[in-house]
Amino acid sequence: ELPYAFRISLPPAEGDYTQAAAWIRSARRIVLKAGGGARLAGRELTALLEKSGAVLVHTPVASGCIPYTHPQNLGVGGSKGSLCGNYAMENADLLIAIGTRAVCQSDSSRTGYPRVEHVININADLDDATHYNRTLALVGDVRKTLKTLLRALENPRFTAGGPACHGKEAWLAACRAKKDTWQAMIDQRMRTPVLPDAYWGMPVLTQPAAVKIATDWAHRHKVICFFDAGDVQANGFQVSEDTRPDQTYNDTGASYMGFAVSALLATAAAAHPFRALALTGDGSFSMNPQVLIDGAEHHARGCILLLDNGRMGAISGLQTDQYGVEFATANSIQVDYLAWARGVPGVLALQGGNSPDSLRAALKAAHQHQGLSLIHLPVYYGPHPLGGMGVYGRWNVGNWSDEVQALRHKGGL
């Protein structure tokens, strides 16, 4: 039996809530950036959004902290965030960072907030709470600290001129318009789910369409989603529309290839049984195929959805964007992953086909199987704009490093 993990109880932060309330009152464009430490603070986050006139942008690990359908939730932001999430980060004048480590992917290598004048940072960790300059750090339990901040905003000193959300209508309208544009982009890709692909020599599903079909199916059937690092994950946290914080789990900040498929073993060890879907690319899966053996041996209950574009797509994309050509990240051969899966007794091997209906049929068959299954799904890779969700942030890698580092030092945050 696994050891029980005890939760540490912390008090709310000691700090200058009067100053925090004054900054919220005077700001005109507020963004809340929620990280993993804020995943379970949905009620408090929603109250702060509505009381302050802010919008919420979350990190990949905080998907579902409040429902995606909330009009002030702009989804994920950062190096590969959403169009609307990155718009809010680029234009905000006040950042309220909540439970986030602010790793390079989530704040565009520290250049994600070029217009922010002040930061209110709520975190249980002192180092994370003082990550940025011009910061009022509130170090303590996230939910308790948010409740204290909400009470400070209700102080008569700050409500005499009306609620703190007054004066922010233009900001909310602009962010809402960007979210509408982003949703239209997702809908467009769902209307064009298949593109001709040179590697496969036939039309195949795009990654945004495949991931959206799979995550929508998982939500309907109460199946937990695990995402591997890489291109599959990036498309995943861009298009997933979570309503709760326990629907999706991402590797982030570590870029551990094989995280999702390894996480399926949790279905065999959990005290309360559940089913899971691991969304992985061919590159990530190849780093940790041991799960086929371990999953069968220990009776894992879940499915590996292997999106195969014959390459490490995230690295290929970075190479193409920076150098105009990819190098040593793509296969010329096509690997028979179904034969690999069939070689392990108890593993159900399924072909996902090249249409939305064939993918849904494979997911249904996998769900009916009591053990571990693997669906092989060829997916598109190439320059067609509908083949991915696009990039809206920055990252200090390769040829971009000097430019991004210069922006970082110019901003001074």
Backbone hydrogen bonds, N-H to C=O, Kabsch-Sander energy under -0.5 kcal/mol:
donor,donor_aa,acceptor,acceptor_aa,energy
6,F,4,Y,-0.6
10,L,8,I,-0.6
14,E,139,V,-0.6
15,G,13,A,-0.5
17,Y,15,G,-1.5
20,A,16,D,-1.9
21,A,17,Y,-2.7
22,A,18,T,-2.1
23,W,19,Q,-2.4
24,I,20,A,-2.2
25,R,21,A,-2.3
26,S,22,A,-2.2
27,A,23,W,-2.0
31,V,94,L,-2.4
32,L,55,V,-3.1
33,K,31,V,-0.5
33,K,96,I,-2.4
34,A,32,L,-0.7
34,A,57,V,-1.8
35,G,98,I,-2.7
37,G,99,G,-2.7
38,A,35,G,-2.2
39,R,36,G,-1.2
41,A,38,A,-1.7
45,L,41,A,-2.8
46,T,42,G,-2.5
47,A,43,R,-2.0
48,L,44,E,-2.4
49,L,45,L,-2.6
50,E,46,T,-2.3
51,K,47,A,-2.0
52,S,48,L,-2.2
53,G,49,L,-1.8
54,A,49,L,-1.0
55,V,30,I,-1.8
56,L,72,Q,-3.6
57,V,32,L,-3.1
58,H,75,G,-2.1
59,T,34,A,-2.3
62,A,59,T,-1.5
63,S,60,P,-1.0
65,C,62,A,-2.1
68,Y,242,D,-2.3
70,H,67,P,-1.7
73,N,70,H,-2.3
74,L,56,L,-3.0
74,L,72,Q,-0.7
77,G,58,H,-1.4
79,S,105,Q,-3.0
81,G,78,G,-1.7
82,S,76,V,-3.2
85,G,74,L,-0.6
86,N,82,S,-2.2
87,Y,83,L,-1.4
88,A,84,C,-2.1
89,M,85,G,-1.9
90,E,86,N,-2.5
91,N,87,Y,-1.4
92,A,88,A,-1.4
93,D,29,R,-2.8
94,L,29,R,-1.7
95,L,118,H,-2.1
96,I,31,V,-2.6
96,I,94,L,-0.5
97,A,95,L,-0.7
97,A,120,I,-1.8
98,I,33,K,-3.0
99,G,97,A,-0.5
99,G,122,I,-3.0
106,S,103,V,-1.2
107,D,103,V,-1.3
109,S,104,C,-2.6
111,T,107,D,-1.0
111,T,108,S,-1.1
112,G,107,D,-2.0
116,V,113,Y,-1.1
117,E,93,D,-2.8
118,H,93,D,-1.0
119,V,134,R,-2.2
120,I,95,L,-2.8
121,N,119,V,-0.6
121,N,136,L,-2.1
122,I,97,A,-3.2
122,I,120,I,-0.6
123,N,121,N,-0.6
123,N,138,L,-1.8
129,A,125,D,-2.2
130,T,126,L,-1.3
131,H,128,D,-1.2
133,N,413,L,-1.3
136,L,119,V,-3.1
137,A,135,T,-0.7
138,L,121,N,-3.0
139,V,137,A,-0.6
140,G,123,N,-1.4
140,G,138,L,-0.7
141,D,11,P,-2.6
145,T,141,D,-2.4
146,L,142,V,-2.4
147,K,143,R,-2.1
148,T,144,K,-1.9
149,L,145,T,-2.4
150,L,146,L,-2.4
151,R,147,K,-1.9
152,A,148,T,-1.9
153,L,149,L,-1.9
154,E,150,L,-0.8
154,E,151,R,-0.6
155,N,152,A,-1.3
158,F,155,N,-2.4
159,T,155,N,-1.0
160,A,156,P,-1.0
162,G,159,T,-1.8
165,C,51,K,-0.6
166,H,163,P,-1.7
168,K,165,C,-1.4
172,L,168,K,-2.2
173,A,169,E,-2.3
174,A,170,A,-2.3
175,C,171,W,-2.3
176,R,172,L,-2.2
177,A,173,A,-2.1
178,K,174,A,-1.8
179,K,175,C,-2.1
180,D,176,R,-2.2
181,T,177,A,-2.0
182,W,178,K,-2.3
183,Q,179,K,-2.7
184,A,180,D,-2.0
185,M,181,T,-1.7
186,I,182,W,-2.0
187,D,183,Q,-2.6
188,Q,184,A,-2.2
189,R,185,M,-1.7
190,M,186,I,-1.7
191,R,187,D,-1.4
192,T,188,Q,-0.9
195,L,204,V,-2.6
197,D,202,M,-1.7
201,G,197,D,-1.5
202,M,197,D,-0.9
204,V,195,L,-2.6
205,L,378,P,-0.7
206,T,193,P,-2.4
207,Q,387,G,-0.7
210,A,206,T,-2.5
211,V,207,Q,-2.9
212,K,208,P,-2.2
213,I,209,A,-2.6
214,A,210,A,-2.3
215,T,211,V,-2.9
216,D,212,K,-2.4
217,W,213,I,-2.0
218,A,214,A,-2.4
219,H,215,T,-2.5
220,R,216,D,-2.0
221,H,217,W,-1.6
222,K,219,H,-1.0
223,V,218,A,-2.8
224,I,275,R,-2.2
225,C,247,Q,-2.6
226,F,277,L,-2.7
227,F,249,Y,-2.4
228,D,279,L,-2.2
229,A,256,Y,-0.8
234,A,230,G,-2.2
235,N,231,D,-2.4
236,G,232,V,-2.1
237,F,233,Q,-3.0
238,Q,234,A,-1.0
239,V,235,N,-1.6
240,S,236,G,-2.2
247,Q,244,R,-1.0
249,Y,225,C,-2.5
251,D,227,F,-1.2
257,M,255,S,-0.8
258,G,256,Y,-0.5
259,F,256,Y,-1.5
262,S,258,G,-1.9
263,A,259,F,-2.2
264,L,260,A,-0.8
264,L,261,V,-0.7
265,L,262,S,-1.8
266,A,263,A,-2.0
267,T,264,L,-1.7
268,A,265,L,-1.4
269,A,265,L,-0.9
270,A,266,A,-1.9
276,A,301,R,-1.1
277,L,224,I,-3.2
278,A,303,C,-3.1
279,L,226,F,-3.1
279,L,277,L,-0.7
280,T,278,A,-0.6
280,T,305,L,-2.4
282,D,307,L,-1.1
283,G,311,R,-0.6
285,F,281,G,-2.7
286,S,282,D,-1.7
287,M,283,G,-0.6
287,M,284,S,-1.0
288,N,284,S,-0.6
288,N,285,F,-1.6
291,V,288,N,-1.1
292,L,289,P,-2.2
293,I,289,P,-0.5
293,I,290,Q,-0.7
294,D,290,Q,-2.5
295,G,291,V,-3.2
296,A,292,L,-1.4
297,E,293,I,-2.6
298,H,294,D,-2.5
299,H,296,A,-0.6
300,A,295,G,-2.8
302,G,300,A,-0.6
302,G,371,G,-1.0
303,C,276,A,-2.2
304,I,373,S,-2.5
305,L,278,A,-3.0
305,L,303,C,-0.6
306,L,304,I,-0.8
306,L,375,I,-2.9
307,L,280,T,-2.9
307,L,305,L,-0.8
308,D,306,L,-0.8
308,D,377,L,-2.8
309,N,307,L,-0.6
312,M,329,T,-2.4
313,G,311,R,-1.1
316,S,312,M,-2.4
317,G,313,G,-2.5
318,L,314,A,-2.0
319,Q,315,I,-2.6
320,T,316,S,-2.6
321,D,317,G,-2.5
322,Q,318,L,-2.0
323,Y,319,Q,-3.3
324,G,319,Q,-0.7
324,G,320,T,-1.4
325,V,319,Q,-0.8
331,N,310,G,-3.5
335,V,333,I,-0.5
337,Y,335,V,-1.4
340,W,336,D,-1.4
341,A,337,Y,-2.2
342,R,338,L,-2.8
343,G,339,A,-1.2
344,V,341,A,-1.8
347,V,344,V,-1.9
348,L,346,G,-0.5
348,L,372,L,-2.2
349,A,347,V,-0.6
350,L,374,L,-2.9
352,G,350,L,-0.5
352,G,376,H,-3.3
355,S,352,G,-0.5
359,L,355,S,-2.0
360,R,356,P,-2.3
361,A,357,D,-2.3
362,A,358,S,-1.9
363,L,359,L,-2.4
364,K,360,R,-2.2
365,A,361,A,-2.1
366,A,362,A,-2.5
367,H,363,L,-2.1
368,Q,364,K,-1.4
369,H,365,A,-0.7
369,H,366,A,-0.8
373,S,302,G,-1.8
374,L,348,L,-2.9
375,I,304,I,-3.3
376,H,350,L,-2.7
376,H,374,L,-0.5
377,L,306,L,-2.8
377,L,375,I,-0.6
379,V,308,D,-2.4
380,Y,205,L,-2.1
387,G,384,H,-2.2
388,G,385,P,-0.9
393,G,79,S,-1.3
397,V,395,W,-1.8
400,W,397,V,-1.8
401,S,398,G,-1.5
404,V,400,W,-2.7
405,Q,401,S,-3.0
406,A,402,D,-2.1
407,L,403,E,-1.9
408,R,404,V,-2.3
409,H,405,Q,-2.3
410,K,406,A,-2.3
411,G,407,L,-2.4
412,G,408,R,-1.9
